[in-house]
Amino acid sequence: MQISNSGGTYYGQLGLQRSQDSLQQASAQVADASTALQSVSDTGNVANPQADIQDGLINANVSELNAKANAKVIGAADDMIGTLIDIKV
C-alpha cells in the first residue's frame, strides 16, 4: 500500500505560502499608507491614507486567520497519515 502525502499537506503548504504573500502585501500597504500620511500632514493634501492603513491591517488579520486554517489542514493531514501508518503496521 502506497501512502501519498501530497493531498492535504500540499494544499496546506500552498495556502500558507499564499497567506505569507498576502501578509507581505498588507504590510507594504500599511507602510505605503504611513508614508502617505506623513506626506499629507506635511503638504496638507486631502487624501485619506488612514483608510489604507486600516485596510492593510484588516488584510494582515485575514492573512493570519488563513495561515492558522492552513496550519490546521496540515495538522489534520499529518494525523491522517499517522493513523494510516498505525493501521498498516
DSSP file (Angstrom, degrees, kcal/mol; ACC not computed):
  #  RESIDUE AA STRUCTURE BP1 BP2  ACC     N-H-->O    O-->H-N    N-H-->O    O-->H-N    TCO  KAPPA ALPHA  PHI   PSI    X-CA   Y-CA   Z-CA
    1    1 A M              0   0    0      0, 0.0     2,-0.5     0, 0.0    87,-0.0   0.000 360.0 360.0 360.0 126.1    0.0    0.0    0.0
    2    2 A Q        -     0   0    0      2,-0.0     2,-0.6     0, 0.0     0, 0.0  -0.842 360.0-153.4 -99.1 128.9    1.4    3.3   -1.0
    3    3 A I        -     0   0    0     -2,-0.5     2,-0.5     2,-0.0    78,-0.0  -0.895   8.2-154.8-104.1 118.8    0.6    6.3    1.1
    4    4 A S        -     0   0    0     -2,-0.6     3,-0.3     1,-0.1    -2,-0.0  -0.796  12.6-172.0 -95.8 132.3    0.7    9.6   -0.7
    5    5 A N        +     0   0    0     -2,-0.5     5,-0.3     1,-0.2     4,-0.2   0.159  63.7  93.6-104.5  16.4    1.3   12.7    1.4
    6    6 A S        +     0   0    0      3,-0.2     4,-0.3     2,-0.1     5,-0.3   0.681  69.8  69.2 -88.2 -16.1    0.6   15.2   -1.4
    7    7 A G  S  > S+     0   0    0     -3,-0.3     4,-2.1     3,-0.2     5,-0.2   0.964 112.2   8.4 -67.8 -91.2   -3.1   15.9   -0.8
    8    8 A G  H  > S+     0   0    0      1,-0.2     4,-2.4     2,-0.2     5,-0.2   0.863 130.4  53.3 -64.3 -38.3   -3.8   17.9    2.4
    9    9 A T  H  > S+     0   0    0     -4,-0.2     4,-2.5     2,-0.2    -1,-0.2   0.923 109.4  48.8 -64.5 -43.3   -0.2   18.6    3.2
   10   10 A Y  H  > S+     0   0    0     -4,-0.3     4,-2.5    -5,-0.3    -2,-0.2   0.945 114.9  43.6 -61.4 -48.9    0.4   20.1   -0.3
   11   11 A Y  H  X S+     0   0    0     -4,-2.1     4,-2.3    -5,-0.3    -1,-0.2   0.849 112.7  53.1 -69.3 -32.8   -2.6   22.3   -0.2
   12   12 A G  H  X S+     0   0    0     -4,-2.4     4,-2.1    -5,-0.2    -1,-0.2   0.915 111.5  45.7 -64.9 -42.9   -1.9   23.4    3.4
   13   13 A Q  H  X S+     0   0    0     -4,-2.5     4,-2.2     2,-0.2    -2,-0.2   0.893 112.1  51.5 -66.9 -39.4    1.6   24.4    2.4
   14   14 A L  H  X S+     0   0    0     -4,-2.5     4,-2.2     1,-0.2    -2,-0.2   0.913 110.6  48.9 -62.3 -42.5    0.3   26.2   -0.7
   15   15 A G  H  X S+     0   0    0     -4,-2.3     4,-2.4     2,-0.2    -2,-0.2   0.879 109.2  52.2 -65.1 -38.4   -2.2   28.0    1.5
   16   16 A L  H  X S+     0   0    0     -4,-2.1     4,-2.3     2,-0.2    -1,-0.2   0.903 109.2  50.2 -63.5 -40.4    0.5   29.0    4.0
   17   17 A Q  H  X S+     0   0    0     -4,-2.2     4,-2.4     2,-0.2    -2,-0.2   0.920 111.4  48.1 -63.5 -43.7    2.6   30.4    1.1
   18   18 A R  H  X S+     0   0    0     -4,-2.2     4,-2.5     1,-0.2    -2,-0.2   0.882 110.3  52.3 -64.8 -37.7   -0.3   32.4   -0.2
   19   19 A S  H  X S+     0   0    0     -4,-2.4     4,-2.3     2,-0.2    -1,-0.2   0.902 109.5  49.3 -63.9 -40.3   -1.0   33.7    3.3
   20   20 A Q  H  X S+     0   0    0     -4,-2.3     4,-2.2     2,-0.2    -2,-0.2   0.910 111.3  49.0 -65.5 -42.1    2.5   34.8    3.7
   21   21 A D  H  X S+     0   0    0     -4,-2.4     4,-2.1     1,-0.2    -2,-0.2   0.914 111.7  49.4 -62.0 -42.7    2.4   36.6    0.3
   22   22 A S  H  X S+     0   0    0     -4,-2.5     4,-2.3     1,-0.2    -2,-0.2   0.878 109.5  51.9 -65.1 -37.9   -0.8   38.3    1.3
   23   23 A L  H  X S+     0   0    0     -4,-2.3     4,-2.5     2,-0.2    -1,-0.2   0.893 108.2  51.4 -65.7 -39.7    0.7   39.4    4.6
   24   24 A Q  H  X S+     0   0    0     -4,-2.2     4,-2.1     2,-0.2    -2,-0.2   0.901 110.8  48.3 -63.7 -40.2    3.7   40.9    2.8
   25   25 A Q  H  X S+     0   0    0     -4,-2.1     4,-2.1     2,-0.2    -2,-0.2   0.906 111.9  49.3 -66.2 -40.7    1.3   42.8    0.5
   26   26 A A  H  X S+     0   0    0     -4,-2.3     4,-2.2     2,-0.2    -2,-0.2   0.892 110.5  50.8 -65.3 -39.4   -0.7   44.0    3.5
   27   27 A S  H  X S+     0   0    0     -4,-2.5     4,-2.5     1,-0.2    -1,-0.2   0.902 110.4  49.0 -64.4 -41.0    2.5   45.1    5.3
   28   28 A A  H  X S+     0   0    0     -4,-2.1     4,-2.8     2,-0.2    -1,-0.2   0.879 109.2  53.4 -65.1 -37.2    3.6   47.0    2.2
   29   29 A Q  H  X S+     0   0    0     -4,-2.1     4,-2.4     2,-0.2    -2,-0.2   0.912 110.4  46.5 -64.1 -42.6    0.2   48.7    2.0
   30   30 A V  H  X S+     0   0    0     -4,-2.2     4,-2.4     2,-0.2    -2,-0.2   0.922 113.5  48.8 -65.1 -43.7    0.4   49.8    5.7
   31   31 A A  H  X S+     0   0    0     -4,-2.5     4,-2.1     2,-0.2    -2,-0.2   0.923 112.7  47.4 -63.0 -44.2    4.0   51.1    5.1
   32   32 A D  H  X S+     0   0    0     -4,-2.8     4,-2.4     1,-0.2    -1,-0.2   0.908 113.1  48.6 -63.6 -41.6    3.0   53.0    2.0
   33   33 A A  H  X S+     0   0    0     -4,-2.4     4,-2.5     2,-0.2    -1,-0.2   0.864 109.1  53.4 -67.6 -35.3   -0.1   54.5    3.6
   34   34 A S  H  X S+     0   0    0     -4,-2.4     4,-1.9     2,-0.2    -1,-0.2   0.907 110.3  47.3 -64.9 -40.8    2.0   55.5    6.6
   35   35 A T  H  X S+     0   0    0     -4,-2.1     4,-2.1     2,-0.2    -2,-0.2   0.908 112.8  49.1 -64.7 -41.7    4.4   57.3    4.3
   36   36 A A  H  X S+     0   0    0     -4,-2.4     4,-2.7     2,-0.2    -2,-0.2   0.866 107.3  55.7 -65.6 -36.1    1.5   58.9    2.5
   37   37 A L  H  X S+     0   0    0     -4,-2.5     4,-2.2     2,-0.2    -1,-0.2   0.911 108.6  47.2 -62.6 -42.3    0.0   60.0    5.9
   38   38 A Q  H  X S+     0   0    0     -4,-1.9     4,-1.5     1,-0.2    -1,-0.2   0.906 112.4  50.2 -64.2 -41.1    3.3   61.8    6.7
   39   39 A S  H  X S+     0   0    0     -4,-2.1     4,-2.5     2,-0.2     6,-0.3   0.882 109.3  51.5 -64.7 -39.4    3.3   63.4    3.3
   40   40 A V  H  X S+     0   0    0     -4,-2.7     4,-3.1     1,-0.2     5,-0.4   0.913 109.7  48.8 -64.5 -43.2   -0.3   64.6    3.7
   41   41 A S  H  < S+     0   0    0     -4,-2.2    -1,-0.2     1,-0.2    -2,-0.2   0.804 114.5  46.9 -69.5 -26.4    0.4   66.2    7.1
   42   42 A D  H  < S+     0   0    0     -4,-1.5    -2,-0.2    -5,-0.2    -1,-0.2   0.876 125.5  27.6 -78.3 -38.8    3.4   67.9    5.5
   43   43 A T  H  < S-     0   0    0     -4,-2.5    -2,-0.2    -5,-0.1    -3,-0.2   0.667  98.7-124.9-100.7 -18.5    1.7   69.2    2.4
   44   44 A G     <  +     0   0    0     -4,-3.1    -3,-0.2    -5,-0.3    -4,-0.1   0.662  49.4 161.8  82.5  16.8   -1.9   69.5    3.6
   45   45 A N        -     0   0    0     -5,-0.4    -1,-0.2    -6,-0.3    -2,-0.0  -0.244  43.9-127.8 -65.1 161.3   -3.4   67.3    0.8
   46   46 A V        +     0   0    0      2,-0.1    -1,-0.1     0, 0.0    -6,-0.0   0.179  61.3 131.1-100.3  17.0   -6.9   65.9    1.4
   47   47 A A        -     0   0    0    -11,-0.1     3,-0.1     1,-0.1    -3,-0.0  -0.180  55.6-132.6 -65.4 164.1   -6.1   62.2    0.7
   48   48 A N    >>  +     0   0    0      1,-0.1     3,-0.8     2,-0.1     4,-0.8  -0.638  39.0 156.7-121.2  73.3   -7.2   59.6    3.2
   49   49 A P  H 3>  +     0   0    0      0, 0.0     4,-2.1     0, 0.0     5,-0.1   0.688  66.9  74.0 -72.0 -15.5   -4.3   57.3    3.9
   50   50 A Q  H 3> S+     0   0    0      1,-0.2     4,-2.5     2,-0.2     5,-0.2   0.879  93.6  53.2 -64.1 -35.5   -5.8   56.3    7.3
   51   51 A A  H <> S+     0   0    0     -3,-0.8     4,-2.7     2,-0.2    -1,-0.2   0.887 107.8  51.1 -64.5 -37.8   -8.3   54.2    5.4
   52   52 A D  H  X S+     0   0    0     -4,-0.8     4,-2.5     2,-0.2    -2,-0.2   0.881 108.8  51.1 -66.0 -37.4   -5.5   52.5    3.6
   53   53 A I  H  X S+     0   0    0     -4,-2.1     4,-2.4     2,-0.2    -2,-0.2   0.938 111.5  47.5 -63.3 -45.8   -3.8   51.8    6.9
   54   54 A Q  H  X S+     0   0    0     -4,-2.5     4,-2.4     1,-0.2    -2,-0.2   0.919 112.0  49.8 -62.1 -43.5   -7.0   50.2    8.2
   55   55 A D  H  X S+     0   0    0     -4,-2.7     4,-2.7     1,-0.2    -1,-0.2   0.910 110.7  50.4 -61.3 -41.5   -7.4   48.1    5.1
   56   56 A G  H  X S+     0   0    0     -4,-2.5     4,-2.1     2,-0.2    -1,-0.2   0.898 111.0  48.2 -63.1 -41.0   -3.9   46.9    5.3
   57   57 A L  H  X S+     0   0    0     -4,-2.4     4,-2.0     2,-0.2    -1,-0.2   0.880 111.7  49.8 -68.5 -37.1   -4.3   45.9    9.0
   58   58 A I  H  X S+     0   0    0     -4,-2.4     4,-2.4     2,-0.2    -2,-0.2   0.928 110.9  49.7 -64.9 -44.0   -7.5   44.1    8.2
   59   59 A N  H  X S+     0   0    0     -4,-2.7     4,-2.3     1,-0.2    -2,-0.2   0.868 108.7  53.2 -62.6 -35.8   -5.8   42.3    5.3
   60   60 A A  H  X S+     0   0    0     -4,-2.1     4,-2.0     2,-0.2    -1,-0.2   0.901 109.1  49.3 -65.0 -40.0   -3.0   41.3    7.7
   61   61 A N  H  X S+     0   0    0     -4,-2.0     4,-2.2     2,-0.2    -2,-0.2   0.907 110.2  50.3 -64.9 -41.9   -5.6   39.9   10.1
   62   62 A V  H  X S+     0   0    0     -4,-2.4     4,-2.5     1,-0.2    -2,-0.2   0.899 108.8  52.9 -62.7 -40.4   -7.2   37.9    7.3
   63   63 A S  H  X S+     0   0    0     -4,-2.3     4,-2.4     1,-0.2    -1,-0.2   0.898 107.9  51.2 -61.3 -40.6   -3.8   36.6    6.3
   64   64 A E  H  X S+     0   0    0     -4,-2.0     4,-2.3     2,-0.2    -2,-0.2   0.922 110.6  47.7 -63.0 -44.3   -3.2   35.4    9.9
   65   65 A L  H  X S+     0   0    0     -4,-2.2     4,-2.3     1,-0.2    -2,-0.2   0.900 111.6  50.7 -64.7 -39.9   -6.5   33.6   10.0
   66   66 A N  H  X S+     0   0    0     -4,-2.5     4,-2.4     2,-0.2    -1,-0.2   0.904 109.5  50.8 -63.1 -40.6   -5.8   32.0    6.7
   67   67 A A  H  X S+     0   0    0     -4,-2.4     4,-2.2     1,-0.2    -2,-0.2   0.910 110.1  49.6 -64.0 -41.5   -2.4   30.8    7.9
   68   68 A K  H  X S+     0   0    0     -4,-2.3     4,-1.7     2,-0.2    -1,-0.2   0.909 111.2  49.4 -64.1 -40.9   -3.9   29.3   11.0
   69   69 A A  H  X S+     0   0    0     -4,-2.3     4,-1.7     1,-0.2    -2,-0.2   0.908 111.6  48.4 -64.6 -41.3   -6.6   27.5    9.0
   70   70 A N  H  X S+     0   0    0     -4,-2.4     4,-2.2     1,-0.2    -1,-0.2   0.848 107.3  55.6 -69.0 -32.7   -3.9   26.1    6.6
   71   71 A A  H  X S+     0   0    0     -4,-2.2     4,-2.3     1,-0.2    -1,-0.2   0.879 106.6  51.3 -64.1 -36.6   -1.8   25.0    9.6
   72   72 A K  H  X S+     0   0    0     -4,-1.7     4,-2.6     2,-0.2    -2,-0.2   0.871 106.8  53.7 -67.4 -36.0   -4.8   23.0   10.8
   73   73 A V  H  X S+     0   0    0     -4,-1.7     4,-2.4     2,-0.2    -2,-0.2   0.929 110.0  47.1 -62.0 -44.8   -5.2   21.4    7.4
   74   74 A I  H  X S+     0   0    0     -4,-2.2     4,-2.3     1,-0.2    -2,-0.2   0.909 112.2  50.5 -63.1 -41.6   -1.5   20.3    7.6
   75   75 A G  H  X S+     0   0    0     -4,-2.3     4,-2.5     2,-0.2    -2,-0.2   0.904 110.5  48.8 -62.9 -41.7   -2.1   19.0   11.1
   76   76 A A  H  X S+     0   0    0     -4,-2.6     4,-2.4     2,-0.2    -2,-0.2   0.900 111.4  49.6 -65.9 -40.1   -5.1   17.1   10.0
   77   77 A A  H  X S+     0   0    0     -4,-2.4     4,-2.4     2,-0.2    -2,-0.2   0.896 111.0  50.4 -64.6 -39.0   -3.3   15.6    7.1
   78   78 A D  H  X S+     0   0    0     -4,-2.3     4,-2.4     2,-0.2    -2,-0.2   0.916 110.9  48.6 -64.2 -43.5   -0.4   14.6    9.4
   79   79 A D  H  X S+     0   0    0     -4,-2.5     4,-2.4     2,-0.2    -2,-0.2   0.901 111.0  50.9 -62.9 -40.2   -2.8   13.0   11.8
   80   80 A M  H  X S+     0   0    0     -4,-2.4     4,-2.5     2,-0.2    -2,-0.2   0.916 110.5  48.0 -65.4 -43.1   -4.5   11.1    9.0
   81   81 A I  H  X S+     0   0    0     -4,-2.4     4,-2.4     1,-0.2    -1,-0.2   0.912 111.1  52.2 -63.0 -41.5   -1.1    9.8    7.7
   82   82 A G  H  X S+     0   0    0     -4,-2.4     4,-2.3     1,-0.2    -2,-0.2   0.905 110.2  48.1 -60.2 -41.9   -0.2    8.8   11.2
   83   83 A T  H  X S+     0   0    0     -4,-2.4     4,-2.3     2,-0.2    -2,-0.2   0.906 110.8  50.8 -65.7 -42.4   -3.5    6.8   11.6
   84   84 A L  H  X S+     0   0    0     -4,-2.5     4,-2.3     1,-0.2    -2,-0.2   0.893 110.8  48.7 -62.6 -38.9   -2.9    5.1    8.2
   85   85 A I  H  X S+     0   0    0     -4,-2.4     4,-2.7     2,-0.2    -1,-0.2   0.908 110.3  51.4 -67.5 -40.6    0.6    4.1    9.2
   86   86 A D  H  < S+     0   0    0     -4,-2.3    -2,-0.2     1,-0.2    -1,-0.2   0.890 111.7  47.5 -62.1 -38.8   -0.7    2.8   12.6
   87   87 A I  H  < S+     0   0    0     -4,-2.3    -2,-0.2     1,-0.2    -1,-0.2   0.910 114.6  45.9 -68.8 -41.7   -3.4    0.7   10.7
   88   88 A K  H  <        0   0    0     -4,-2.3    -2,-0.2     1,-0.2    -1,-0.2   0.882 360.0 360.0 -69.9 -39.4   -0.9   -0.7    8.2
   89   89 A V     <        0   0    0     -4,-2.7    -1,-0.2    -5,-0.2    -2,-0.2   0.474 360.0 360.0 -80.8 360.0    1.8   -1.5   10.8
